[in-house]
Amino acid sequence: MSKVNTDAGMPIALTLDPGTYYRCTCGESQSLPFCDGHHQEGDKVPLRFSVKVREKIYLCSCGKSTNQPHCDGSCGVNVPQPRV
């Protein structure tokens, strides 16, 4: 991600309803952290993810997660484990 805040140290916490979402990776979206189509002018593509039940999720803001777009604590932040 081009505009990832590597000093943030905190994930983006959101409560989302069931559905499919697209995490912006170009940093140009007016709807951050979600994609609004600006990537069409570049080589970045959004990260698609789905939510099955209304739940609080944590999106990576540091770029270190190996489970993008979700935060996996790679930046040293403790994040609650997702429901299974």
Biopython code that builds the backbone (N, CA, C, O; Angstrom):
import numpy as np
from Bio.PDB.StructureBuilder import StructureBuilder

atoms = [
    (1, "MET", "N", (0.836, -1.171, 0.000)),
    (1, "MET", "CA", (0.000, 0.000, 0.000)),
    (1, "MET", "C", (0.880, 1.232, 0.000)),
    (1, "MET", "O", (1.845, 1.309, 0.760)),
    (2, "SER", "N", (0.562, 2.175, -0.828)),
    (2, "SER", "CA", (1.431, 3.319, -0.980)),
    (2, "SER", "C", (1.332, 4.319, 0.158)),
    (2, "SER", "O", (2.312, 5.001, 0.455)),
    (3, "LYS", "N", (0.172, 4.427, 0.806)),
    (3, "LYS", "CA", (0.018, 5.400, 1.875)),
    (3, "LYS", "C", (-0.286, 4.718, 3.202)),
    (3, "LYS", "O", (-1.151, 5.161, 3.958)),
    (4, "VAL", "N", (0.425, 3.647, 3.471)),
    (4, "VAL", "CA", (0.262, 2.938, 4.728)),
    (4, "VAL", "C", (0.997, 3.716, 5.798)),
    (4, "VAL", "O", (2.113, 4.187, 5.577)),
    (5, "ASN", "N", (0.376, 3.852, 6.950)),
    (5, "ASN", "CA", (0.986, 4.572, 8.057)),
    (5, "ASN", "C", (1.780, 3.586, 8.901)),
    (5, "ASN", "O", (1.242, 3.000, 9.840)),
    (6, "THR", "N", (3.054, 3.399, 8.575)),
    (6, "THR", "CA", (3.867, 2.409, 9.280)),
    (6, "THR", "C", (4.147, 2.811, 10.715)),
    (6, "THR", "O", (4.607, 1.980, 11.498)),
    (7, "ASP", "N", (3.887, 4.055, 11.090)),
    (7, "ASP", "CA", (4.083, 4.495, 12.463)),
    (7, "ASP", "C", (2.795, 4.429, 13.274)),
    (7, "ASP", "O", (2.799, 4.712, 14.472)),
    (8, "ALA", "N", (1.695, 4.056, 12.626)),
    (8, "ALA", "CA", (0.400, 4.067, 13.299)),
    (8, "ALA", "C", (0.383, 3.109, 14.481)),
    (8, "ALA", "O", (-0.052, 3.476, 15.573)),
    (9, "GLY", "N", (0.850, 1.889, 14.271)),
    (9, "GLY", "CA", (0.875, 0.919, 15.345)),
    (9, "GLY", "C", (-0.493, 0.466, 15.805)),
    (9, "GLY", "O", (-0.604, -0.275, 16.781)),
    (10, "MET", "N", (-1.518, 0.892, 15.131)),
    (10, "MET", "CA", (-2.871, 0.521, 15.521)),
    (10, "MET", "C", (-3.655, 0.121, 14.278)),
    (10, "MET", "O", (-3.567, 0.779, 13.241)),
    (11, "PRO", "N", (-4.416, -0.952, 14.388)),
    (11, "PRO", "CA", (-5.279, -1.329, 13.272)),
    (11, "PRO", "C", (-6.491, -0.402, 13.201)),
    (11, "PRO", "O", (-6.776, 0.343, 14.139)),
    (12, "ILE", "N", (-7.187, -0.461, 12.088)),
    (12, "ILE", "CA", (-8.424, 0.286, 11.907)),
    (12, "ILE", "C", (-9.559, -0.629, 12.362)),
    (12, "ILE", "O", (-9.819, -1.653, 11.731)),
    (13, "ALA", "N", (-10.231, -0.271, 13.444)),
    (13, "ALA", "CA", (-11.315, -1.083, 13.993)),
    (13, "ALA", "C", (-12.639, -0.609, 13.413)),
    (13, "ALA", "O", (-12.984, 0.570, 13.495)),
    (14, "LEU", "N", (-13.379, -1.557, 12.818)),
    (14, "LEU", "CA", (-14.670, -1.241, 12.212)),
    (14, "LEU", "C", (-15.669, -2.335, 12.532)),
    (14, "LEU", "O", (-15.307, -3.510, 12.595)),
    (15, "THR", "N", (-16.915, -1.964, 12.735)),
    (15, "THR", "CA", (-17.983, -2.947, 12.855)),
    (15, "THR", "C", (-18.703, -2.949, 11.515)),
    (15, "THR", "O", (-19.273, -1.939, 11.101)),
    (16, "LEU", "N", (-18.670, -4.096, 10.841)),
    (16, "LEU", "CA", (-19.233, -4.207, 9.500)),
    (16, "LEU", "C", (-20.378, -5.201, 9.455)),
    (16, "LEU", "O", (-20.384, -6.207, 10.164)),
    (17, "ASP", "N", (-21.339, -4.898, 8.609)),
    (17, "ASP", "CA", (-22.444, -5.811, 8.342)),
    (17, "ASP", "C", (-21.990, -6.856, 7.333)),
    (17, "ASP", "O", (-20.982, -6.662, 6.654)),
    (18, "PRO", "N", (-22.722, -7.961, 7.226)),
    (18, "PRO", "CA", (-22.369, -8.980, 6.242)),
    (18, "PRO", "C", (-22.295, -8.379, 4.835)),
    (18, "PRO", "O", (-23.114, -7.541, 4.457)),
    (19, "GLY", "N", (-21.306, -8.822, 4.079)),
    (19, "GLY", "CA", (-21.151, -8.340, 2.715)),
    (19, "GLY", "C", (-19.729, -8.491, 2.235)),
    (19, "GLY", "O", (-18.869, -9.020, 2.939)),
    (20, "THR", "N", (-19.493, -8.021, 1.026)),
    (20, "THR", "CA", (-18.164, -8.033, 0.424)),
    (20, "THR", "C", (-17.637, -6.604, 0.409)),
    (20, "THR", "O", (-18.346, -5.667, 0.043)),
    (21, "TYR", "N", (-16.388, -6.457, 0.812)),
    (21, "TYR", "CA", (-15.758, -5.148, 0.914)),
    (21, "TYR", "C", (-14.434, -5.162, 0.161)),
    (21, "TYR", "O", (-13.866, -6.221, -0.103)),
    (22, "TYR", "N", (-13.951, -3.966, -0.182)),
    (22, "TYR", "CA", (-12.696, -3.818, -0.907)),
    (22, "TYR", "C", (-11.832, -2.796, -0.181)),
    (22, "TYR", "O", (-12.193, -1.624, -0.077)),
    (23, "ARG", "N", (-10.694, -3.251, 0.315)),
    (23, "ARG", "CA", (-9.745, -2.406, 1.043)),
    (23, "ARG", "C", (-8.860, -1.698, 0.037)),
    (23, "ARG", "O", (-8.225, -2.341, -0.798)),
    (24, "CYS", "N", (-8.813, -0.375, 0.113)),
    (24, "CYS", "CA", (-7.992, 0.424, -0.796)),
    (24, "CYS", "C", (-6.510, 0.096, -0.597)),
    (24, "CYS", "O", (-6.047, -0.038, 0.535)),
    (25, "THR", "N", (-5.774, -0.031, -1.693)),
    (25, "THR", "CA", (-4.325, -0.232, -1.621)),
    (25, "THR", "C", (-3.550, 0.887, -2.303)),
    (25, "THR", "O", (-2.326, 0.954, -2.197)),
    (26, "CYS", "N", (-4.273, 1.777, -3.012)),
    (26, "CYS", "CA", (-3.569, 2.858, -3.709)),
    (26, "CYS", "C", (-3.414, 4.101, -2.842)),
    (26, "CYS", "O", (-2.550, 4.938, -3.102)),
    (27, "GLY", "N", (-4.250, 4.223, -1.812)),
    (27, "GLY", "CA", (-4.179, 5.381, -0.938)),
    (27, "GLY", "C", (-4.858, 6.620, -1.479)),
    (27, "GLY", "O", (-4.809, 7.670, -0.840)),
    (28, "GLU", "N", (-5.490, 6.530, -2.636)),
    (28, "GLU", "CA", (-6.113, 7.693, -3.267)),
    (28, "GLU", "C", (-7.620, 7.764, -3.050)),
    (28, "GLU", "O", (-8.245, 8.748, -3.445)),
    (29, "SER", "N", (-8.214, 6.755, -2.439)),
    (29, "SER", "CA", (-9.665, 6.707, -2.243)),
    (29, "SER", "C", (-10.140, 7.851, -1.362)),
    (29, "SER", "O", (-9.469, 8.229, -0.402)),
    (30, "GLN", "N", (-11.292, 8.392, -1.692)),
    (30, "GLN", "CA", (-11.929, 9.389, -0.849)),
    (30, "GLN", "C", (-12.743, 8.708, 0.251)),
    (30, "GLN", "O", (-13.305, 9.377, 1.118)),
    (31, "SER", "N", (-12.804, 7.369, 0.210)),
    (31, "SER", "CA", (-13.584, 6.583, 1.169)),
    (31, "SER", "C", (-12.700, 5.650, 1.980)),
    (31, "SER", "O", (-13.139, 4.563, 2.356)),
    (32, "LEU", "N", (-11.457, 6.053, 2.261)),
    (32, "LEU", "CA", (-10.542, 5.200, 3.007)),
    (32, "LEU", "C", (-11.178, 4.717, 4.298)),
    (32, "LEU", "O", (-11.842, 5.508, 4.968)),
    (33, "PRO", "N", (-11.008, 3.464, 4.678)),
    (33, "PRO", "CA", (-10.061, 2.508, 4.126)),
    (33, "PRO", "C", (-10.602, 1.706, 2.950)),
    (33, "PRO", "O", (-9.967, 0.749, 2.507)),
    (34, "PHE", "N", (-11.764, 2.087, 2.443)),
    (34, "PHE", "CA", (-12.368, 1.318, 1.357)),
    (34, "PHE", "C", (-12.053, 1.915, -0.006)),
    (34, "PHE", "O", (-11.814, 3.116, -0.132)),
    (35, "CYS", "N", (-12.054, 1.064, -1.018)),
    (35, "CYS", "CA", (-11.765, 1.456, -2.393)),
    (35, "CYS", "C", (-12.950, 2.216, -2.988)),
    (35, "CYS", "O", (-14.105, 1.864, -2.747)),
    (36, "ASP", "N", (-12.657, 3.256, -3.761)),
    (36, "ASP", "CA", (-13.694, 3.963, -4.495)),
    (36, "ASP", "C", (-13.399, 4.015, -5.992)),
    (36, "ASP", "O", (-14.038, 4.769, -6.725)),
    (37, "GLY", "N", (-12.432, 3.215, -6.449)),
    (37, "GLY", "CA", (-12.139, 3.109, -7.872)),
    (37, "GLY", "C", (-10.938, 3.884, -8.375)),
    (37, "GLY", "O", (-10.619, 3.782, -9.559)),
    (38, "HIS", "N", (-10.261, 4.647, -7.548)),
    (38, "HIS", "CA", (-9.102, 5.416, -8.010)),
    (38, "HIS", "C", (-7.982, 4.532, -8.553)),
    (38, "HIS", "O", (-7.178, 4.983, -9.370)),
    (39, "HIS", "N", (-7.924, 3.274, -8.104)),
    (39, "HIS", "CA", (-6.871, 2.362, -8.545)),
    (39, "HIS", "C", (-6.934, 2.110, -10.047)),
    (39, "HIS", "O", (-5.953, 1.645, -10.627)),
    (40, "GLN", "N", (-8.046, 2.401, -10.682)),
    (40, "GLN", "CA", (-8.204, 2.143, -12.109)),
    (40, "GLN", "C", (-7.207, 2.946, -12.933)),
    (40, "GLN", "O", (-6.935, 2.620, -14.088)),
    (41, "GLU", "N", (-6.673, 3.984, -12.335)),
    (41, "GLU", "CA", (-5.693, 4.812, -13.031)),
    (41, "GLU", "C", (-4.261, 4.378, -12.744)),
    (41, "GLU", "O", (-3.319, 4.995, -13.243)),
    (42, "GLY", "N", (-4.083, 3.334, -11.954)),
    (42, "GLY", "CA", (-2.742, 2.871, -11.604)),
    (42, "GLY", "C", (-2.671, 1.360, -11.620)),
    (42, "GLY", "O", (-3.553, 0.687, -12.152)),
    (43, "ASP", "N", (-1.604, 0.832, -11.029)),
    (43, "ASP", "CA", (-1.398, -0.619, -11.036)),
    (43, "ASP", "C", (-1.813, -1.290, -9.728)),
    (43, "ASP", "O", (-1.643, -2.500, -9.578)),
    (44, "LYS", "N", (-2.351, -0.531, -8.789)),
    (44, "LYS", "CA", (-2.792, -1.101, -7.512)),
    (44, "LYS", "C", (-4.206, -1.655, -7.657)),
    (44, "LYS", "O", (-5.045, -1.077, -8.347)),
    (45, "VAL", "N", (-4.454, -2.779, -7.000)),
    (45, "VAL", "CA", (-5.807, -3.353, -6.987)),
    (45, "VAL", "C", (-6.250, -3.481, -5.541)),
    (45, "VAL", "O", (-5.428, -3.739, -4.661)),
    (46, "PRO", "N", (-7.540, -3.301, -5.284)),
    (46, "PRO", "CA", (-8.020, -3.399, -3.909)),
    (46, "PRO", "C", (-7.995, -4.834, -3.409)),
    (46, "PRO", "O", (-7.975, -5.780, -4.196)),
    (47, "LEU", "N", (-7.995, -4.982, -2.090)),
    (47, "LEU", "CA", (-8.037, -6.300, -1.458)),
    (47, "LEU", "C", (-9.481, -6.610, -1.105)),
    (47, "LEU", "O", (-10.101, -5.900, -0.313)),
    (48, "ARG", "N", (-10.012, -7.664, -1.690)),
    (48, "ARG", "CA", (-11.392, -8.067, -1.456)),
    (48, "ARG", "C", (-11.460, -8.926, -0.190)),
    (48, "ARG", "O", (-10.623, -9.801, 0.030)),
    (49, "PHE", "N", (-12.469, -8.658, 0.629)),
    (49, "PHE", "CA", (-12.707, -9.510, 1.790)),
    (49, "PHE", "C", (-14.196, -9.534, 2.087)),
    (49, "PHE", "O", (-14.931, -8.618, 1.718)),
    (50, "SER", "N", (-14.629, -10.585, 2.753)),
    (50, "SER", "CA", (-16.044, -10.761, 3.061)),
    (50, "SER", "C", (-16.264, -10.857, 4.563)),
    (50, "SER", "O", (-15.404, -11.321, 5.312)),
    (51, "VAL", "N", (-17.423, -10.413, 4.972)),
    (51, "VAL", "CA", (-17.867, -10.505, 6.353)),
    (51, "VAL", "C", (-19.151, -11.324, 6.323)),
    (51, "VAL", "O", (-20.086, -10.996, 5.592)),
    (52, "LYS", "N", (-19.195, -12.387, 7.116)),
    (52, "LYS", "CA", (-20.358, -13.285, 7.090)),
    (52, "LYS", "C", (-21.434, -12.903, 8.100)),
    (52, "LYS", "O", (-22.624, -13.095, 7.847)),
    (53, "VAL", "N", (-21.019, -12.366, 9.240)),
    (53, "VAL", "CA", (-21.962, -11.906, 10.253)),
    (53, "VAL", "C", (-21.497, -10.530, 10.721)),
    (53, "VAL", "O", (-20.309, -10.217, 10.644)),
    (54, "ARG", "N", (-22.433, -9.704, 11.210)),
    (54, "ARG", "CA", (-22.040, -8.383, 11.716)),
    (54, "ARG", "C", (-21.000, -8.587, 12.812)),
    (54, "ARG", "O", (-21.239, -9.290, 13.794)),
    (55, "GLU", "N", (-19.861, -7.967, 12.627)),
    (55, "GLU", "CA", (-18.791, -8.132, 13.612)),
    (55, "GLU", "C", (-17.787, -6.997, 13.534)),
    (55, "GLU", "O", (-17.710, -6.269, 12.544)),
    (56, "LYS", "N", (-17.029, -6.871, 14.596)),
    (56, "LYS", "CA", (-15.950, -5.893, 14.639)),
    (56, "LYS", "C", (-14.727, -6.552, 14.025)),
    (56, "LYS", "O", (-14.330, -7.647, 14.427)),
    (57, "ILE", "N", (-14.137, -5.884, 13.057)),
    (57, "ILE", "CA", (-12.925, -6.391, 12.429)),
    (57, "ILE", "C", (-11.816, -5.357, 12.592)),
    (57, "ILE", "O", (-12.065, -4.199, 12.928)),
    (58, "TYR", "N", (-10.592, -5.800, 12.347)),
    (58, "TYR", "CA", (-9.427, -4.938, 12.481)),
    (58, "TYR", "C", (-8.646, -4.997, 11.173)),
    (58, "TYR", "O", (-8.105, -6.040, 10.807)),
    (59, "LEU", "N", (-8.594, -3.863, 10.473)),
    (59, "LEU", "CA", (-7.855, -3.789, 9.219)),
    (59, "LEU", "C", (-6.442, -3.297, 9.499)),
    (59, "LEU", "O", (-6.236, -2.384, 10.299)),
    (60, "CYS", "N", (-5.483, -3.908, 8.838)),
    (60, "CYS", "CA", (-4.084, -3.527, 8.991)),
    (60, "CYS", "C", (-3.872, -2.094, 8.505)),
    (60, "CYS", "O", (-4.360, -1.713, 7.442)),
    (61, "SER", "N", (-3.150, -1.315, 9.282)),
    (61, "SER", "CA", (-2.798, 0.039, 8.849)),
    (61, "SER", "C", (-1.286, 0.222, 8.741)),
    (61, "SER", "O", (-0.812, 1.278, 8.321)),
    (62, "CYS", "N", (-0.529, -0.810, 9.120)),
    (62, "CYS", "CA", (0.933, -0.683, 9.095)),
    (62, "CYS", "C", (1.566, -1.342, 7.869)),
    (62, "CYS", "O", (2.697, -1.025, 7.502)),
    (63, "GLY", "N", (0.828, -2.262, 7.238)),
    (63, "GLY", "CA", (1.362, -2.954, 6.069)),
    (63, "GLY", "C", (2.190, -4.179, 6.386)),
    (63, "GLY", "O", (2.714, -4.812, 5.469)),
    (64, "LYS", "N", (2.327, -4.540, 7.665)),
    (64, "LYS", "CA", (3.161, -5.674, 8.055)),
    (64, "LYS", "C", (2.409, -6.992, 8.174)),
    (64, "LYS", "O", (3.032, -8.052, 8.240)),
    (65, "SER", "N", (1.081, -6.944, 8.203)),
    (65, "SER", "CA", (0.285, -8.152, 8.398)),
    (65, "SER", "C", (0.492, -9.147, 7.268)),
    (65, "SER", "O", (0.584, -8.766, 6.101)),
    (66, "THR", "N", (0.564, -10.420, 7.620)),
    (66, "THR", "CA", (0.643, -11.478, 6.602)),
    (66, "THR", "C", (-0.754, -11.975, 6.253)),
    (66, "THR", "O", (-0.906, -12.899, 5.455)),
    (67, "ASN", "N", (-1.776, -11.362, 6.851)),
    (67, "ASN", "CA", (-3.163, -11.743, 6.617)),
    (67, "ASN", "C", (-3.961, -10.544, 6.086)),
    (67, "ASN", "O", (-5.083, -10.295, 6.527)),
    (68, "GLN", "N", (-3.372, -9.805, 5.138)),
    (68, "GLN", "CA", (-4.024, -8.615, 4.588)),
    (68, "GLN", "C", (-5.405, -8.939, 4.040)),
    (68, "GLN", "O", (-5.579, -10.006, 3.451)),
    (69, "PRO", "N", (-6.371, -8.088, 4.203)),
    (69, "PRO", "CA", (-6.280, -6.744, 4.769)),
    (69, "PRO", "C", (-6.442, -6.709, 6.282)),
    (69, "PRO", "O", (-6.496, -5.630, 6.871)),
    (70, "HIS", "N", (-6.522, -7.869, 6.915)),
    (70, "HIS", "CA", (-6.752, -7.938, 8.357)),
    (70, "HIS", "C", (-5.452, -7.786, 9.142)),
    (70, "HIS", "O", (-4.387, -8.214, 8.698)),
    (71, "CYS", "N", (-5.560, -7.175, 10.303)),
    (71, "CYS", "CA", (-4.422, -7.046, 11.204)),
    (71, "CYS", "C", (-4.161, -8.394, 11.875)),
    (71, "CYS", "O", (-5.093, -9.033, 12.363)),
    (72, "ASP", "N", (-2.915, -8.823, 11.901)),
    (72, "ASP", "CA", (-2.565, -10.068, 12.589)),
    (72, "ASP", "C", (-1.642, -9.821, 13.779)),
    (72, "ASP", "O", (-1.108, -10.763, 14.364)),
    (73, "GLY", "N", (-1.460, -8.561, 14.130)),
    (73, "GLY", "CA", (-0.623, -8.217, 15.279)),
    (73, "GLY", "C", (0.851, -8.132, 14.965)),
    (73, "GLY", "O", (1.658, -8.001, 15.885)),
    (74, "SER", "N", (1.240, -8.200, 13.692)),
    (74, "SER", "CA", (2.663, -8.159, 13.322)),
    (74, "SER", "C", (3.355, -6.872, 13.763)),
    (74, "SER", "O", (4.577, -6.842, 13.908)),
    (75, "CYS", "N", (2.588, -5.823, 13.976)),
    (75, "CYS", "CA", (3.167, -4.548, 14.405)),
    (75, "CYS", "C", (3.317, -4.479, 15.918)),
    (75, "CYS", "O", (3.778, -3.473, 16.458)),
    (76, "GLY", "N", (2.921, -5.568, 16.607)),
    (76, "GLY", "CA", (3.059, -5.610, 18.052)),
    (76, "GLY", "C", (1.788, -5.266, 18.809)),
    (76, "GLY", "O", (1.791, -5.231, 20.039)),
    (77, "VAL", "N", (0.707, -5.013, 18.093)),
    (77, "VAL", "CA", (-0.571, -4.691, 18.728)),
    (77, "VAL", "C", (-1.337, -5.980, 18.994)),
    (77, "VAL", "O", (-1.388, -6.863, 18.137)),
    (78, "ASN", "N", (-1.929, -6.090, 20.171)),
    (78, "ASN", "CA", (-2.788, -7.227, 20.475)),
    (78, "ASN", "C", (-4.156, -6.980, 19.878)),
    (78, "ASN", "O", (-4.810, -5.997, 20.226)),
    (79, "VAL", "N", (-4.603, -7.849, 18.986)),
    (79, "VAL", "CA", (-5.936, -7.721, 18.413)),
    (79, "VAL", "C", (-6.766, -8.929, 18.829)),
    (79, "VAL", "O", (-6.260, -10.050, 18.869)),
    (80, "PRO", "N", (-8.032, -8.704, 19.136)),
    (80, "PRO", "CA", (-8.893, -9.841, 19.474)),
    (80, "PRO", "C", (-8.971, -10.812, 18.315)),
    (80, "PRO", "O", (-8.932, -10.410, 17.152)),
    (81, "GLN", "N", (-9.079, -12.076, 18.630)),
    (81, "GLN", "CA", (-9.189, -13.113, 17.592)),
    (81, "GLN", "C", (-10.574, -13.057, 16.978)),
    (81, "GLN", "O", (-11.558, -12.841, 17.686)),
    (82, "PRO", "N", (-10.664, -13.252, 15.645)),
    (82, "PRO", "CA", (-11.973, -13.222, 14.995)),
    (82, "PRO", "C", (-12.824, -14.415, 15.423)),
    (82, "PRO", "O", (-12.310, -15.452, 15.841)),
    (83, "ARG", "N", (-14.130, -14.240, 15.307)),
    (83, "ARG", "CA", (-15.050, -15.345, 15.593)),
    (83, "ARG", "C", (-14.874, -16.445, 14.570)),
    (83, "ARG", "O", (-14.590, -16.177, 13.402)),
    (84, "VAL", "N", (-15.040, -17.673, 15.002)),
    (84, "VAL", "CA", (-14.916, -18.799, 14.080)),
    (84, "VAL", "C", (-16.250, -19.498, 13.964)),
    (84, "VAL", "O", (-16.371, -20.481, 13.233)),
]
sb = StructureBuilder()
sb.init_structure("model")
sb.init_model(0)
sb.init_chain("A")
sb.init_seg("    ")
for serial, (resi, resn, name, xyz) in enumerate(atoms, 1):
    if name == "N":
        sb.init_residue(resn, " ", resi, " ")
    sb.init_atom(name, np.array(xyz, "f"), 0.0, 1.0, " ", f" {name:<3s}", serial, name[0])
structure = sb.get_structure()
